Amino acid sequence: MNNHDDIFGICEHVDLPELGLHGVLAKIDTGAYSGALHCSKIKVVIRKSDGKRVLKFTPSDNHSNSMELTRFVSSYVRSSTGHRVKRYLFDTDIVIKGKAYSIRIGLSNRSDMNYEILIGRRFLCENNILVDARINQEFDIDKEKKS
């Protein structure tokens, strides 16, 4: 039997301290490979002060919390609708159930989705985490909409 560090439920409250996000309900999605964070105003620009490429975005539509990152990558991923889209990804810390992890997360406009944060199986596998869909069912917004 595998030694699993943690067991997560179908949803978990998470913190992304570097982005100033705390207590956000995230969907734990074994059907998704990568993770995503809802953001708006996502764009890459050249910063005038030093000529560096920076990724600018507003996490969770919190317009008082616009962010700039110089360390990021871009990649093509398959979206929830099955289309290939360019995403910007970066590494940050995430706190789940009181434990800090490192995560690579992509920026996406998830305004039409039920959860601002999606945690995919790459993160789950890297951290030896199991998912028990019976845990935190009361937070499963998707279940309520399908009823």
Backbone as a printed PyTorch tensor [residue, N CA C, xyz], in Angstrom:
tensor([[[  0.8430,  -1.1980,   0.0000],
         [  0.0000,   0.0000,   0.0000],
         [  0.8740,   1.2420,   0.0000]],

        [[  0.4450,   2.2480,  -0.7460],
         [  1.1850,   3.5050,  -0.8140],
         [  1.0270,   4.2890,   0.4730]],

        [[  2.0560,   5.0550,   0.7950],
         [  2.0020,   5.9350,   1.9500],
         [  1.5800,   7.3140,   1.4610]],

        [[  0.3520,   7.6970,   1.7180],
         [ -0.1530,   8.9940,   1.2680],
         [ -0.1020,   9.9880,   2.4060]],

        [[  0.4450,  11.1570,   2.1030],
         [  0.6070,  12.1910,   3.1200],
         [ -0.7340,  12.7610,   3.5570]],

        [[ -1.6400,  12.9330,   2.6010],
         [ -2.9000,  13.5910,   2.9010],
         [ -4.0200,  13.0020,   2.0730]],

        [[ -5.2120,  13.2020,   2.5450],
         [ -6.4120,  12.8740,   1.7840],
         [ -7.2410,  14.1460,   1.7240]],

        [[ -7.5230,  14.5910,   0.5070],
         [ -8.3230,  15.7870,   0.3040],
         [ -9.7310,  15.3910,  -0.0850]],

        [[-10.6620,  16.2820,   0.1700],
         [-12.0370,  16.0990,  -0.2500],
         [-12.2470,  16.6570,  -1.6420]],

        [[-13.4880,  16.6300,  -2.0790],
         [-13.8170,  17.1130,  -3.4290],
         [-13.5740,  18.6200,  -3.5580]],

        [[-13.6440,  19.3320,  -2.4570],
         [-13.3270,  20.7570,  -2.3760],
         [-12.5240,  20.9860,  -1.1100]],

        [[-11.6560,  21.9670,  -1.1260],
         [-10.8780,  22.3380,   0.0560],
         [-10.7160,  23.8530,   0.0810]],

        [[-10.7050,  24.4130,   1.2720],
         [-10.3920,  25.8370,   1.4170],
         [ -8.8760,  25.9820,   1.3610]],

        [[ -8.4110,  26.9250,   0.5450],
         [ -6.9760,  27.0940,   0.3380],
         [ -6.5750,  28.5480,   0.5140]],

        [[ -5.2870,  28.7350,   0.7760],
         [ -4.6840,  30.0630,   0.8320],
         [ -3.5800,  30.1240,  -0.2200]],

        [[ -3.4820,  31.2400,  -0.8950],
         [ -2.3500,  31.5550,  -1.7630],
         [ -1.7320,  32.8280,  -1.1810]],

        [[ -0.9010,  32.6770,  -0.1490],
         [ -0.4240,  33.8420,   0.6080],
         [  0.2930,  34.9010,  -0.2310]],

        [[  1.0880,  34.4760,  -1.2110],
         [  1.8250,  35.4350,  -2.0270],
         [  0.8960,  36.3060,  -2.8640]],

        [[ -0.3360,  35.8370,  -3.0770],
         [ -1.3050,  36.6000,  -3.8590],
         [ -2.3400,  37.2830,  -2.9770]],

        [[ -2.2230,  37.1030,  -1.6630],
         [ -3.1690,  37.7260,  -0.7440],
         [ -4.5350,  37.0730,  -0.7410]],

        [[ -4.6140,  35.8090,  -1.1460],
         [ -5.8830,  35.0850,  -1.1710],
         [ -5.9300,  34.1030,  -0.0050]],

        [[ -7.0160,  34.1630,   0.7650],
         [ -7.1470,  33.3090,   1.9500],
         [ -8.5520,  32.7430,   2.0370]],

        [[ -8.6350,  31.4670,   2.3620],
         [ -9.9290,  30.8240,   2.5680],
         [-10.7620,  30.6670,   1.3170]],

        [[-10.1270,  30.5480,   0.1590],
         [-10.8520,  30.4140,  -1.1080],
         [-11.1950,  28.9370,  -1.3100]],

        [[-12.4270,  28.6580,  -1.6960],
         [-12.8600,  27.2900,  -1.9380],
         [-12.3380,  26.8350,  -3.2940]],

        [[-11.5340,  25.7610,  -3.2870],
         [-10.9450,  25.2190,  -4.5100],
         [-11.5690,  23.8690,  -4.8290]],

        [[-11.7070,  23.5870,  -6.1080],
         [-12.1940,  22.2910,  -6.5760],
         [-10.9860,  21.3870,  -6.7670]],

        [[-11.0100,  20.2180,  -6.1480],
         [ -9.9750,  19.2200,  -6.3390],
         [-10.4580,  18.3410,  -7.4850]],

        [[ -9.7680,  18.4070,  -8.6190],
         [-10.2880,  17.8120,  -9.8480],
         [ -9.2980,  16.8230, -10.4420]],

        [[ -9.5460,  15.5350, -10.2240],
         [ -8.6610,  14.5070, -10.7650],
         [ -8.8030,  14.3740, -12.2750]],

        [[ -9.8200,  14.9830, -12.8560],
         [-10.0050,  14.9580, -14.2990],
         [ -9.1940,  16.0230, -15.0170]],

        [[ -8.6950,  16.9840, -14.2750],
         [ -7.8790,  18.0580, -14.8500],
         [ -6.4100,  17.7530, -14.5860]],

        [[ -5.5570,  17.9720, -15.5600],
         [ -4.1320,  17.7160, -15.3510],
         [ -3.4940,  18.8230, -14.5180]],

        [[ -3.7160,  20.0600, -14.9220],
         [ -3.0570,  21.1670, -14.2360],
         [ -4.0500,  21.9650, -13.4010]],

        [[ -3.5180,  22.8670, -12.6160],
         [ -4.3450,  23.7310, -11.7890],
         [ -4.5670,  25.0680, -12.4550]],

        [[ -5.5980,  25.7660, -12.0050],
         [ -5.9110,  27.0800, -12.5790],
         [ -6.4170,  28.0160, -11.4960]],

        [[ -6.1360,  29.2790, -11.6830],
         [ -6.5770,  30.3410, -10.7850],
         [ -7.3550,  31.3550, -11.5990]],

        [[ -8.5430,  31.7060, -11.1160],
         [ -9.3420,  32.7130, -11.8110],
         [ -8.6890,  34.0820, -11.6850]],

        [[ -8.4560,  34.6950, -12.8350],
         [ -7.8890,  36.0370, -12.8900],
         [ -8.5290,  36.8070, -14.0290]],

        [[ -8.4190,  38.0990, -13.9510],
         [ -8.8420,  38.9510, -15.0450],
         [ -7.6680,  39.8480, -15.4200]],

        [[ -7.8120,  40.5450, -16.5130],
         [ -6.7860,  41.4740, -17.0000],
         [ -5.4160,  40.8050, -17.1200]],

        [[ -5.3720,  39.6010, -17.7010],
         [ -4.1320,  38.8460, -17.8530],
         [ -3.4150,  39.3310, -19.1090]],

        [[ -2.1970,  39.8340, -18.9280],
         [ -1.4270,  40.2750, -20.0940],
         [  0.0580,  40.3310, -19.7580]],

        [[  0.8640,  40.1290, -20.7950],
         [  2.3100,  40.2640, -20.6740],
         [  2.6900,  41.5970, -21.2860]],

        [[  3.4750,  42.3670, -20.5420],
         [  3.9120,  43.6830, -21.0090],
         [  5.4080,  43.8320, -20.7550]],

        [[  5.9900,  44.8110, -21.3900],
         [  7.3820,  45.1640, -21.1260],
         [  7.3610,  46.3340, -20.1440]],

        [[  7.9680,  46.1000, -18.9790],
         [  7.9930,  47.1450, -17.9560],
         [  8.9290,  48.2690, -18.3910]],

        [[  8.4420,  49.4790, -18.3790],
         [  9.2000,  50.6230, -18.8770],
         [ 10.4300,  50.9220, -18.0230]],

        [[ 10.3350,  50.7100, -16.7180],
         [ 11.4330,  51.0870, -15.8280],
         [ 12.7050,  50.2720, -16.0650]],

        [[ 12.5600,  48.9890, -16.4470],
         [ 13.7580,  48.1570, -16.6130],
         [ 13.7450,  47.2790, -17.8710]],

        [[ 12.6990,  47.3620, -18.6740],
         [ 12.6320,  46.5930, -19.9120],
         [ 12.3440,  45.1130, -19.7490]],

        [[ 11.9890,  44.6790, -18.5440],
         [ 11.7000,  43.2630, -18.3070],
         [ 10.2760,  42.9160, -18.7210]],

        [[ 10.1140,  41.6590, -19.2050],
         [  8.7730,  41.1350, -19.4880],
         [  8.1090,  40.8200, -18.1580]],

        [[  6.9010,  41.3180, -17.9700],
         [  6.1590,  41.0340, -16.7460],
         [  4.7650,  40.5440, -17.0890]],

        [[  4.2900,  39.6510, -16.2640],
         [  2.9310,  39.1390, -16.3730],
         [  2.0810,  39.9350, -15.3980]],

        [[  1.0930,  40.6440, -15.9180],
         [  0.1950,  41.4360, -15.0800],
         [ -1.1580,  40.7480, -15.0500]],

        [[ -1.7800,  40.7240, -13.8720],
         [ -3.0990,  40.1110, -13.7370],
         [ -3.7480,  40.5630, -12.4350]],

        [[ -5.0570,  40.3460, -12.3870],
         [ -5.8290,  40.6570, -11.1900],
         [ -6.4490,  39.3580, -10.6900]],

        [[ -5.9360,  38.8030,  -9.5780],
         [ -6.4820,  37.5410,  -9.0710],
         [ -7.8780,  37.7150,  -8.4830]],

        [[ -8.7340,  36.7750,  -8.7880],
         [-10.0870,  36.7230,  -8.2320],
         [-10.8710,  38.0140,  -8.4120]],

        [[-10.5990,  38.7290,  -9.4830],
         [-11.2820,  39.9970,  -9.7650],
         [-11.1770,  41.0140,  -8.6360]],

        [[-10.1500,  40.8780,  -7.7840],
         [ -9.9200,  41.8210,  -6.6920],
         [ -9.0940,  42.9770,  -7.2490]],

        [[ -9.7540,  44.0030,  -7.7540],
         [ -9.0750,  45.0740,  -8.4720],
         [ -8.1350,  45.9010,  -7.5950]],

        [[ -8.2180,  45.7540,  -6.2930],
         [ -7.2640,  46.4420,  -5.4220],
         [ -6.0100,  45.5980,  -5.2280]],

        [[ -5.9500,  44.4230,  -5.8850],
         [ -4.8420,  43.5000,  -5.6820],
         [ -4.2220,  43.0790,  -7.0250]],

        [[ -3.9300,  44.0370,  -7.8940],
         [ -3.2830,  43.7140,  -9.1580],
         [ -1.8610,  43.2420,  -8.8870]],

        [[ -1.4320,  42.2470,  -9.6690],
         [ -0.1350,  41.6120,  -9.4410],
         [  0.7460,  41.7570, -10.6690]],

        [[  2.0620,  41.6790, -10.4450],
         [  3.0550,  41.6280, -11.5120],
         [  4.0520,  40.5460, -11.1600]],

        [[  4.3400,  39.6720, -12.1220],
         [  5.3410,  38.6190, -11.9320],
         [  6.3770,  38.7000, -13.0420]],

        [[  7.6340,  38.4710, -12.6860],
         [  8.6820,  38.3930, -13.7010],
         [  9.0770,  36.9450, -13.9630]],

        [[  8.7150,  36.0400, -13.0640],
         [  9.0560,  34.6220, -13.2280],
         [  7.7850,  33.8580, -13.5880]],

        [[  7.6640,  33.5110, -14.8720],
         [  6.4970,  32.7820, -15.3610],
         [  6.8740,  32.0910, -16.6620]],

        [[  6.0620,  31.1550, -17.0600],
         [  6.2310,  30.4710, -18.3380],
         [  4.8810,  30.4720, -19.0440]],

        [[  4.9160,  30.2180, -20.3360],
         [  3.6600,  30.0550, -21.0590],
         [  3.6250,  28.6440, -21.6270]],

        [[  2.4180,  28.1300, -21.7450],
         [  2.2300,  26.7750, -22.2370],
         [  0.8570,  26.6780, -22.8710]],

        [[  0.7040,  25.7330, -23.7950],
         [ -0.6090,  25.4740, -24.3550],
         [ -1.2370,  24.3260, -23.5940]],

        [[ -2.4740,  24.5120, -23.1730],
         [ -3.2080,  23.4850, -22.4230],
         [ -4.5760,  23.3040, -23.0660]],

        [[ -5.1940,  22.1940, -22.7430],
         [ -6.5490,  21.9370, -23.2230],
         [ -7.5000,  22.5010, -22.1790]],

        [[ -8.3630,  23.4050, -22.5930],
         [ -9.3020,  24.0450, -21.6690],
         [-10.4380,  23.0930, -21.3110]],

        [[-11.2810,  23.5120, -20.4010],
         [-12.4300,  22.6970, -19.9930],
         [-13.4020,  22.4690, -21.1380]],

        [[-13.3410,  23.3130, -22.1530],
         [-14.2130,  23.1420, -23.3150],
         [-13.5580,  22.3040, -24.4060]],

        [[-12.3170,  21.8450, -24.1530],
         [-11.6220,  20.9990, -25.1120],
         [-10.7640,  21.7450, -26.1120]],

        [[-10.6930,  23.0640, -26.0040],
         [ -9.8970,  23.8650, -26.9300],
         [ -8.4770,  24.0420, -26.4010]],

        [[ -7.5340,  24.1330, -27.3180],
         [ -6.1420,  24.3800, -26.9550],
         [ -5.9620,  25.8840, -26.7720]],

        [[ -5.5170,  26.2850, -25.5820],
         [ -5.3690,  27.7170, -25.2740],
         [ -4.0090,  27.9770, -24.6270]],

        [[ -3.5060,  29.1740, -24.8410],
         [ -2.2390,  29.5760, -24.2260],
         [ -2.5170,  30.0090, -22.7900]],

        [[ -1.7290,  29.4850, -21.8660],
         [ -1.8650,  29.8560, -20.4540],
         [ -0.5170,  30.2970, -19.9170]],

        [[ -0.5670,  31.2100, -18.9970],
         [  0.6270,  31.6390, -18.2730],
         [  0.6230,  30.9270, -16.9390]],

        [[  1.7670,  30.3380, -16.5970],
         [  1.8970,  29.5580, -15.3720],
         [  3.0330,  30.1140, -14.5240]],

        [[  2.8850,  29.9640, -13.2280],
         [  3.9510,  30.3810, -12.3220],
         [  3.9250,  29.4950, -11.0850]],

        [[  5.0430,  29.4870, -10.3890],
         [  5.1620,  28.7030,  -9.1720],
         [  4.8870,  29.5860,  -7.9680]],

        [[  4.1440,  29.0450,  -7.0230],
         [  3.8150,  29.7750,  -5.8060],
         [  3.5410,  28.7760,  -4.6970]],

        [[  3.3170,  29.2690,  -3.5120],
         [  2.9460,  28.4080,  -2.3880],
         [  1.4390,  28.3930,  -2.2410]],

        [[  0.9330,  27.2330,  -1.8470],
         [ -0.4870,  27.0730,  -1.5470],
         [ -0.5820,  26.3770,  -0.1990]],

        [[ -1.5180,  26.8000,   0.6180],
         [ -1.7270,  26.1860,   1.9310],
         [ -3.0840,  25.4980,   1.9070]],

        [[ -3.0500,  24.1860,   2.1750],
         [ -4.2660,  23.3850,   2.1980],
         [ -4.2590,  22.5730,   3.4820]],

        [[ -5.3350,  22.6600,   4.2310],
         [ -5.4620,  21.9390,   5.4980],
         [ -4.2690,  22.2160,   6.4240]],

        [[ -3.8250,  23.4840,   6.4180],
         [ -2.7520,  23.9250,   7.3000],
         [ -1.3520,  23.5620,   6.8520]],

        [[ -1.2000,  22.9360,   5.7010],
         [  0.1170,  22.5200,   5.2190],
         [  0.4680,  23.2870,   3.9510]],

        [[  1.7120,  23.7790,   3.8830],
         [  2.1680,  24.5340,   2.7160],
         [  2.7730,  23.5990,   1.6800]],

        [[  2.4200,  23.8390,   0.4310],
         [  2.9360,  23.0930,  -0.7140],
         [  3.3960,  24.0910,  -1.7590]],

        [[  4.2390,  23.6190,  -2.6630],
         [  4.5810,  24.3920,  -3.8370],
         [  3.6720,  23.9220,  -4.9690]],

        [[  3.1710,  24.8640,  -5.7740],
         [  2.2830,  24.5100,  -6.8730],
         [  2.6200,  25.3570,  -8.0890]],

        [[  2.5310,  24.7420,  -9.2510],
         [  2.5760,  25.4940, -10.5100],
         [  1.1340,  25.6420, -10.9510]],

        [[  0.7120,  26.8790, -11.0980],
         [ -0.6940,  27.1350, -11.3810],
         [ -0.8140,  28.0700, -12.5780]],

        [[ -1.8310,  27.8490, -13.3620],
         [ -2.0630,  28.6650, -14.5460],
         [ -3.1290,  29.7140, -14.2970]],

        [[ -3.0160,  30.8060, -15.0280],
         [ -3.9930,  31.8810, -14.9200],
         [ -5.0500,  31.6970, -15.9960]],

        [[ -6.3020,  31.8650, -15.6020],
         [ -7.4020,  31.6590, -16.5290],
         [ -8.5950,  32.4880, -16.0850]],

        [[ -9.3470,  32.9680, -17.0370],
         [-10.5970,  33.6280, -16.6810],
         [-11.6200,  32.5280, -16.4370]],

        [[-11.9300,  32.2710, -15.1820],
         [-12.8620,  31.2200, -14.7820],
         [-14.1960,  31.8170, -14.3270]],

        [[-14.5280,  32.9990, -14.8310],
         [-15.7470,  33.6650, -14.3860],
         [-16.9990,  32.8500, -14.6860]],

        [[-16.9180,  31.9620, -15.6720],
         [-18.0810,  31.1380, -15.9900],
         [-18.0320,  29.7740, -15.2970]],

        [[-17.0670,  29.5910, -14.4040],
         [-16.9290,  28.3360, -13.6690],
         [-17.3940,  28.5310, -12.2210]],

        [[-17.6350,  27.4190, -11.5410],
         [-18.1450,  27.4930, -10.1720],
         [-17.0760,  27.7590,  -9.1200]],

        [[-15.8260,  27.4920,  -9.4380],
         [-14.7490,  27.6240,  -8.4570],
         [-13.6450,  28.5020,  -9.0140]],

        [[-13.1060,  29.3810,  -8.1700],
         [-12.0350,  30.2830,  -8.5950],
         [-10.7090,  29.5670,  -8.7530]],

        [[-10.5330,  28.4640,  -8.0200],
         [ -9.2810,  27.7210,  -8.0720],
         [ -9.5900,  26.2670,  -8.3800]],

        [[ -8.7930,  25.7150,  -9.2850],
         [ -8.8980,  24.3100,  -9.6480],
         [ -7.5380,  23.6800,  -9.3670]],

        [[ -7.5510,  22.5510,  -8.6660],
         [ -6.3120,  21.8390,  -8.3790],
         [ -6.3720,  20.5060,  -9.1130]],

        [[ -5.4190,  20.3090, -10.0210],
         [ -5.4170,  19.1370, -10.8770],
         [ -4.5320,  18.0100, -10.3770]],

        [[ -4.5360,  16.9220, -11.1490],
         [ -3.8650,  15.7010, -10.7150],
         [ -2.3450,  15.7950, -10.7230]],

        [[ -1.7450,  16.7050, -11.5030],
         [ -0.2850,  16.8510, -11.4510],
         [  0.1430,  17.1990, -10.0240]],

        [[ -0.5220,  18.1820,  -9.4260],
         [ -0.2210,  18.5670,  -8.0470],
         [ -0.4850,  17.4130,  -7.0890]],

        [[ -1.6130,  16.7380,  -7.2730],
         [ -1.9750,  15.6290,  -6.3800],
         [ -0.9350,  14.5200,  -6.4330]],

        [[ -0.5000,  14.1470,  -7.6270],
         [  0.5040,  13.0940,  -7.7760],
         [  1.8560,  13.5190,  -7.2020]],

        [[  2.2730,  14.7450,  -7.4950],
         [  3.5640,  15.2390,  -7.0060],
         [  3.6390,  15.2390,  -5.4840]],

        [[  2.4970,  15.3880,  -4.8320],
         [  2.4650,  15.4940,  -3.3710],
         [  1.8760,  14.2660,  -2.6960]],

        [[  1.6830,  13.1930,  -3.4690],
         [  1.2280,  11.9210,  -2.9210],
         [ -0.0970,  12.0570,  -2.1700]],

        [[ -1.0590,  12.7300,  -2.8080],
         [ -2.3440,  13.0290,  -2.1810],
         [ -3.4420,  12.1830,  -2.8170]],

        [[ -4.2850,  11.6320,  -1.9850],
         [ -5.4780,  10.9160,  -2.4330],
         [ -6.6750,  11.8550,  -2.3560]],

        [[ -7.6940,  11.5750,  -3.1540],
         [ -8.9310,  12.3480,  -3.0980],
         [-10.0620,  11.4010,  -2.7240]],

        [[-10.7960,  11.7740,  -1.6900],
         [-11.9780,  11.0240,  -1.2740],
         [-13.1810,  11.9160,  -1.5340]],

        [[-13.9480,  11.5710,  -2.5670],
         [-15.0740,  12.4100,  -2.9840],
         [-16.1810,  12.4810,  -1.9410]],

        [[-16.1080,  11.6610,  -0.9110],
         [-17.1060,  11.7250,   0.1640],
         [-16.8210,  12.8740,   1.1260]],

        [[-15.5840,  13.3680,   1.1180],
         [-15.1870,  14.4370,   2.0320],
         [-15.5700,  15.7930,   1.4310]],

        [[-16.1750,  16.6380,   2.2260],
         [-16.5670,  18.0090,   1.8610],
         [-17.6200,  18.0580,   0.7600]],

        [[-18.4710,  17.0710,   0.6890],
         [-19.5410,  17.0650,  -0.3170],
         [-20.4590,  18.2840,  -0.1890]],

        [[-20.5740,  18.8160,   1.0100],
         [-21.4620,  19.9550,   1.2200],
         [-21.0160,  21.1960,   0.4500]],

        [[-19.7530,  21.2240,   0.0060],
         [-19.2430,  22.3590,  -0.7640],
         [-19.3170,  22.1240,  -2.2650]],

        [[-19.8260,  20.9810,  -2.6920],
         [-19.8430,  20.6210,  -4.1070],
         [-20.9630,  21.3650,  -4.8390]],

        [[-20.6430,  22.5330,  -5.3550],
         [-21.5990,  23.3670,  -6.0740],
         [-22.0530,  22.6730,  -7.3530]],

        [[-21.1460,  21.9510,  -8.0030],
         [-21.4860,  21.2500,  -9.2470],
         [-22.6190,  20.2530,  -9.0320]],

        [[-22.5940,  19.5520,  -7.9140],
         [-23.6200,  18.5560,  -7.6070],
         [-24.9930,  19.2030,  -7.5150]],

        [[-25.0600,  20.3750,  -6.8890],
         [-26.3270,  21.0670,  -6.7090],
         [-26.9190,  21.4960,  -8.0550]],

        [[-26.0620,  21.9260,  -8.9880],
         [-26.5500,  22.4070, -10.2820],
         [-27.0330,  21.2790, -11.1750]],

        [[-26.5310,  20.0680, -10.9730],
         [-26.9370,  18.9380, -11.8130],
         [-28.1900,  18.2670, -11.3050]],

        [[-28.6010,  18.5760, -10.1140],
         [-29.7930,  17.9380,  -9.5280],
         [-31.0580,  18.4090, -10.1910]]])
